[in-house]
């Protein structure tokens, strides 16, 4: 059985649509996947993100987008640089951000031995294997590449379920979030003869530094980048490579990775500082990378047909990297202890409240904006109310007075917006 989970960004599944939609709806991770923009994560991050949000709540995975560093690996003369990191490196650094203990074992080349590592309680085992052997992916039978999947035993171990939230348009077709169930012998055969890395997963307390501290670290890295020539050297390596079809193919992957990283950072900024200059600038930077990725796709297609590479893509690449760095430095130019500048226009404050509630619940802002009573929204209860209040306090750099936290205020968008305006205005008046 093959059950596709429509993602929040791609809509209904295409070929290979669900044979039993009820299975997907009832699946323990299905709602978690639907609450994630899976198009902003790479194939190693995305399934760890599902585990993080399942363990710690919606938006937990966005901590993967906090840092904006640029650290390409230059392998040596004649070799193209890359920002891609080996899966083992990603696994080592993802865990503390996501609130997960990720304990990698020894690579396994026998499927039966891999399945013996599945937890008996039905919880998932995170596995990095070969996409070439995974029949739910377009890469199956076409391309060898590292790819993560969540495996868990079902029906008392008689069958094995594969959960994969990866979302990407590939040269071989669309990859979409999916749940596949195999007979145990069939699942074992998928992993025979090709190394698979099993990673035991256990939720732990997330280590989430304050936003201001993250911004300071990003700014320090950015200042070093601006003082050197790393962006120009990186772009020149692709421009000057003797094999331009190879260089354009590699650059397409690089801009794909950088584009997803910038989109994830924009989502992190909007999550922590909705409506702020930080969030707006991060969204603009992400849009610029999306445009460059499109240009690189066009360039790769042109080169495959024997046409010259558009020269502006290499200049644009270096300029975008420098623009990112300047934005990271500018993000820290606020008074100590203050949140990034927030508009106090009542309409903008209301929009920020709507976006914050929507993000807490993992739903569209439109579903929030028209509600008179937020408790009518599925899932908006005491915990979500508290989280909304704390996020608004962080976003505007204030602390609401306990006497102002009345139920009628906290359950209405206009009530929350008015609370923000009164508190911020009172804080500014006390300084005068």
C-alpha positions, 0 to 999 in steps of 0.5 A, spaced: 500 500 500 502 506 498 499 512 501 501 519 499 500 525 504 498 532 500 503 537 503 501 544 505 505 547 499 504 542 493 496 540 494 493 534 492 498 528 490 499 527 482 500 520 479 500 514 485 494 518 489 492 515 495 489 508 495 486 509 502 486 516 504 483 514 511 490 511 513 493 517 511 488 521 516 489 517 521 497 516 521 500 518 528 505 523 524 500 525 518 498 532 521 505 533 524 507 533 516 502 537 514 504 542 519 511 543 516 513 547 509 517 540 507 519 544 501 524 548 505 528 542 508 533 538 505 532 530 504 536 529 511 533 534 515 526 533 513 524 527 517 528 529 523 524 535 523 518 531 523 520 527 529 522 534 532 515 537 531 511 530 533 515 531 540 515 538 542 510 541 538 509 545 531 515 550 529 520 546 533 524 544 527 525 551 525 531 552 529 534 548 524 534 555 520 536 559 525 543 560 523 545 563 516 552 562 516 556 560 509 561 555 509 563 552 503 568 546 503 573 547 497 576 540 496 582 542 492 584 544 485 580 542 480 574 540 484 568 544 485 566 547 492 560 545 496 555 547 501 552 540 502 554 537 508 555 529 509 549 526 513 553 524 519 555 531 520 548 534 519 546 528 524 551 530 529 549 538 529 541 537 528 539 533 535 541 539 540 537 544 536 531 539 535 531 536 542 532 530 539 538 525 541 540 522 535 545 516 536 548 513 529 550 506 529 554 502 525 552 502 517 548 496 515 548 492 509 543 487 510 536 489 510 534 483 515 539 486 520 537 493 519 529 491 521 532 488 527 534 495 530 526 497 529 524 499 536 519 494 539 514 499 541 513 502 534 516 508 535 520 510 528 528 509 527 531 514 523 535 511 517 539 514 512 540 510 505 540 510 498 534 513 494 536 509 488 533 503 492 527 507 495 521 505 490 516 511 493 522 516 490 523 519 483 530 517 484 528 510 484 532 506 479 535 513 477 540 516 481 544 514 487 544 519 493 543 519 501 536 520 503 533 519 510 526 515 511 523 513 518 522 506 519 517 503 524 514 496 525 507 495 525 502 489 525 507 486 531 513 487 526 509 483 520 510 489 516 514 495 516 512 502 515 516 507 511 514 515 512 518 520 508 516 527 508 521 529 502 518 534 497 521 536 491 521 537 484 526 532 481 528 531 473 525 524 474 518 527 477 515 529 483 517 527 490 512 528 495 510 526 503 508 519 503 507 513 507 508 506 505 507 499 508 511 493 506 511 486 508 517 485 512 521 481 507 519 486 502 522 492 506 528 488 508 530 487 500 530 494 499 536 495 504 540 489 502 547 490 499 547 498 500 549 501 506 544 504 511 545 508 517 541 507 523 540 512 528 536 511 534 532 517 536 530 519 543 526 526 545 530 530 550 530 538 552 531 542 546 537 547 547 534 553 544 538 560 545 535 566 545 534 570 538 538 576 540 544 571 541 543 567 535 543 574 531 549 576 534 552 569 532 550 570 525 553 577 525 559 575 527 560 570 522 557 575 517 562 580 518 568 575 517 565 573 510 564 581 508 572 582 510 574 576 505 573 574 498 569 567 500 563 569 495 567 571 489 572 565 490 566 560 490 562 563 484 569 564 480 570 556 481 563 555 477 565 560 472 572 558 471 571 550 471 573 547 464 567 543 464 561 547 464 555 542 464 558 539 470 559 546 473 552 548 472 549 542 474 553 542 481 551 550 481 544 548 480 544 543 487 548 549 490 543 554 489 537 549 491 541 548 498 542 555 499 535 557 497 532 552 502 536 554 507 534 561 506 527 559 506 528 556 512 531 562 516 525 566 513 520 561 517 524 561 523 525 569 523 517 569 522 516 564 527 520 568 533 519 575 530 512 576 526 511 582 523 518 585 524 524 588 520 528 581 521 522 577 518 521 582 512 528 582 510 529 574 511 523 573 506 526 578 501 532 574 502 529 568 501 525 570 495 532 573 491 535 566 492 528 563 489 529 567 483 537 565 482 535 558 483 530 559 477 536 562 473 541 557 475 536 551 472 535 555 466 542 556 465 543 548 466 538 547 461 541 551 456 548 548 457 546 541 456 543 544 449 550 547 447 549 554 449 553 559 453 552 560 460 549 566 462 554 570 465 550 574 470 549 568 474 556 568 477 556 575 479 549 575 482 551 569 486 557 573 489 552 579 490 547 575 494 552 572 499 554 579 500 547 581 501 545 576 506 551 577 510 550 585 510 543 583 512 545 579 518 550 584 521 544 589 520 539 585 524 543 586 530 543 594 530 538 595 535 539 597 542 541 592 547 535 587 550 530 590 545 527 586 540 528 588 532 524 594 530 516 592 530 511 597 527 506 600 532 501 601 526 494 598 529 493 594 522 500 591 522 500 589 530 493 586 528 496 582 522 502 580 527 497 577 532 494 573 526 500 570 524 502 569 531 496 565 532 496 561 526 503 559 527 502 556 534 496 552 531 500 551 524 494 553 520 493 559 515 492 566 517 486 566 513 483 561 518 484 566 524 483 573 521 475 572 521 474 569 528 471 573 533 473 567 539 479 564 538 477 558 542 473 556 536 479 554 533 481 547 533 487 546 538 487 553 541 486 552 548 490 554 555 497 552 552 496 555 545 494 561 549 500 562 553 505 560 547 501 566 543 502 571 549 510 569 550 511 570 543 508 577 542 512 579 548 518 576 545 516 580 539 515 586 542 520 586 547 515 587 553 512 583 559 504 584 559 502 586 566 498 580 570 492 584 571 491 585 563 491 577 562 484 577 562 480 571 558 476 575 554 483 579 552 487 573 550 481 569 546 480 575 541 485 577 536 483 585 537 484 584 544 491 581 543 492 587 539 490 592 543 494 589 549 500 589 545 499 597 543 497 599 550 503 595 553 508 598 548 505 605 548 506 605 556 513 602 556 515 608 551 511 613 555 515 611 561 522 612 558 520 619 556 
